[in-house]
Amino acid sequence: MKSKILSFLVVTICIVALELSAEAHGSDSGLKLSQPVLELLREEMREVTVGVQGIAPAIATGDWAFVESTSSKIRTSYIMEKKLTAAQSKELEGALPDQFKRIDAEFHARAEKLGAAAASHDAELAIYHYTRMLESCTQCHARFAPARFPGFVSPAQDGHRH
């Protein structure tokens, strides 16, 4: 079960973004999730945000222990690993499109590689994997939550203007 949970971090980020977007814009994301799962996802999203925000300055200051620890927490999920029941895991897995799962797998792989770069004190490689992790975030937000993150909507997509 833990291996499935580990693969859901980016997906959880995207789902939370979709759910928050639906709440803010009065629309339905198309994903049918129970309130307890949504709450866990929101909690996870907050933890991931804090962790990701702390990594850049930690790389810049050579705080490799922080980078390694935080990337490990991201890779293994902060909240989901501890609190998601088997039934909730099944619910979540059934609601996720394949593209979510692909982006999520890439995100976790990058978090693991970031931790390895930190363990070897390789700043250049750590920066590379950190930016690739962020790329996974932006891919998910642009693809699955453009209403929540309108900065990813190009002017051409936003309607015809003169």
C-alpha positions as CSV (number, residue, x, y, z in Angstrom):
1,M,0.0,0.0,0.0
2,K,2.8,2.4,0.8
3,S,4.2,2.2,-2.8
4,K,0.8,3.3,-4.1
5,I,0.7,6.1,-1.6
6,L,4.2,7.2,-2.6
7,S,3.0,7.6,-6.1
8,F,0.3,10.0,-5.3
9,L,2.0,13.2,-4.1
10,V,1.9,15.3,-7.3
11,V,-1.5,13.8,-8.0
12,T,-2.6,15.1,-4.6
13,I,-1.3,18.5,-5.4
14,C,-3.2,18.5,-8.7
15,I,-6.4,17.2,-7.1
16,V,-6.3,19.8,-4.4
17,A,-5.8,22.5,-7.0
18,L,-8.8,21.2,-8.9
19,E,-10.9,21.0,-5.8
20,L,-10.0,24.5,-4.7
21,S,-10.6,25.8,-8.2
22,A,-14.0,24.2,-8.2
23,E,-14.9,25.8,-4.9
24,A,-13.7,29.2,-6.0
25,H,-15.4,29.1,-9.4
26,G,-18.5,27.1,-8.6
27,S,-17.6,24.3,-11.0
28,D,-17.2,20.6,-10.6
29,S,-13.7,19.1,-11.2
30,G,-15.2,15.8,-12.3
31,L,-13.4,14.0,-9.5
32,K,-15.7,12.4,-7.0
33,L,-13.8,12.3,-3.6
34,S,-15.1,12.0,-0.1
35,Q,-14.7,15.0,2.3
36,P,-12.1,13.1,4.5
37,V,-9.9,12.4,1.4
38,L,-10.2,16.1,0.3
39,E,-9.2,17.2,3.8
40,L,-6.1,15.0,3.7
41,L,-5.2,16.2,0.3
42,R,-5.5,19.9,1.4
43,E,-3.3,19.1,4.4
44,E,-0.8,17.4,2.2
45,M,-0.7,20.3,-0.2
46,R,0.1,22.7,2.6
47,E,3.0,20.6,3.8
48,V,4.4,20.1,0.3
49,T,4.2,23.9,-0.3
50,V,6.2,24.6,2.9
51,G,8.7,22.0,2.0
52,V,9.3,23.1,-1.6
53,Q,9.6,26.7,-0.5
54,G,12.3,25.8,1.9
55,I,14.4,23.8,-0.5
56,A,15.7,26.7,-2.6
57,P,17.3,28.6,0.2
58,A,18.6,25.4,1.7
59,I,20.4,24.6,-1.5
60,A,21.8,28.1,-1.7
61,T,23.2,27.9,1.8
62,G,24.4,24.3,1.5
63,D,22.0,23.0,4.1
64,W,22.2,19.5,2.7
65,A,20.6,17.8,5.7
66,F,17.4,20.0,5.2
67,V,17.3,19.3,1.4
68,E,17.8,15.6,1.9
69,S,15.2,15.4,4.7
70,T,12.7,17.5,2.9
71,S,13.0,15.7,-0.4
72,S,12.6,12.4,1.4
73,K,9.4,13.7,3.1
74,I,8.1,14.9,-0.3
75,R,9.0,11.6,-1.9
76,T,7.2,9.6,0.7
77,S,4.4,12.0,1.3
78,Y,4.0,14.0,4.5
79,I,0.5,13.2,5.5
80,M,-0.8,10.6,3.1
81,E,1.6,7.9,4.1
82,K,0.5,8.2,7.7
83,K,-3.2,8.9,7.5
84,L,-4.7,7.4,4.3
85,T,-6.6,4.2,4.9
86,A,-6.7,1.3,2.4
87,A,-10.2,2.3,1.4
88,Q,-9.2,5.9,0.9
89,S,-6.2,4.9,-1.1
90,K,-8.5,2.8,-3.4
91,E,-10.9,5.7,-3.7
92,L,-8.1,8.1,-4.7
93,E,-6.5,5.7,-7.1
94,G,-9.8,5.1,-8.9
95,A,-10.4,8.8,-9.3
96,L,-7.0,9.7,-10.9
97,P,-6.4,10.0,-14.7
98,D,-3.3,8.2,-16.1
99,Q,-1.7,11.6,-16.9
100,F,-1.9,12.5,-13.2
101,K,-0.2,9.3,-12.3
102,R,2.6,9.9,-14.9
103,I,3.3,13.4,-13.6
104,D,3.2,12.1,-10.1
105,A,5.7,9.3,-10.8
106,E,8.1,11.8,-12.3
107,F,7.7,14.2,-9.4
108,H,8.6,11.4,-6.9
109,A,11.6,10.3,-9.0
110,R,12.9,13.9,-9.0
111,A,12.4,14.2,-5.2
112,E,14.5,11.0,-4.8
113,K,17.2,12.3,-7.1
114,L,17.2,15.6,-5.3
115,G,17.8,13.8,-2.0
116,A,20.7,11.8,-3.6
117,A,22.2,15.0,-4.9
118,A,21.9,16.6,-1.5
119,A,23.5,13.5,0.1
120,S,26.5,14.0,-2.1
121,H,26.6,17.8,-1.6
122,D,26.3,18.3,-5.4
123,A,24.7,21.8,-5.7
124,E,24.5,21.8,-9.5
125,L,22.7,18.5,-9.6
126,A,20.4,19.5,-6.7
127,I,19.4,22.7,-8.5
128,Y,18.7,20.6,-11.6
129,H,16.5,18.1,-9.9
130,Y,14.7,20.9,-7.8
131,T,13.8,22.8,-11.0
132,R,12.6,19.6,-12.6
133,M,10.4,18.9,-9.6
134,L,8.9,22.4,-10.0
135,E,8.4,21.6,-13.7
136,S,6.2,18.7,-12.7
137,C,4.2,21.0,-10.5
138,T,3.7,23.5,-13.3
139,Q,2.7,20.7,-15.8
140,C,0.0,19.5,-13.4
141,H,-1.3,23.0,-12.6
142,A,-1.3,24.0,-16.2
143,R,-3.0,20.8,-17.4
144,F,-5.4,20.1,-14.6
145,A,-6.1,23.4,-12.8
146,P,-5.9,26.4,-15.1
147,A,-8.9,28.1,-13.5
148,R,-7.1,28.0,-10.1
149,F,-3.8,29.1,-11.7
150,P,-4.8,31.5,-14.5
151,G,-1.2,32.4,-15.2
152,F,-0.8,29.2,-17.2
153,V,-3.6,30.2,-19.6
154,S,-2.2,31.8,-22.7
155,P,-4.0,34.9,-24.0
156,A,-5.1,33.0,-27.1
157,Q,-6.8,30.4,-24.9
158,D,-8.5,33.2,-22.9
159,G,-10.8,34.2,-25.7
160,H,-10.5,36.3,-28.8
161,R,-9.6,40.0,-28.2
162,H,-9.0,43.0,-30.4
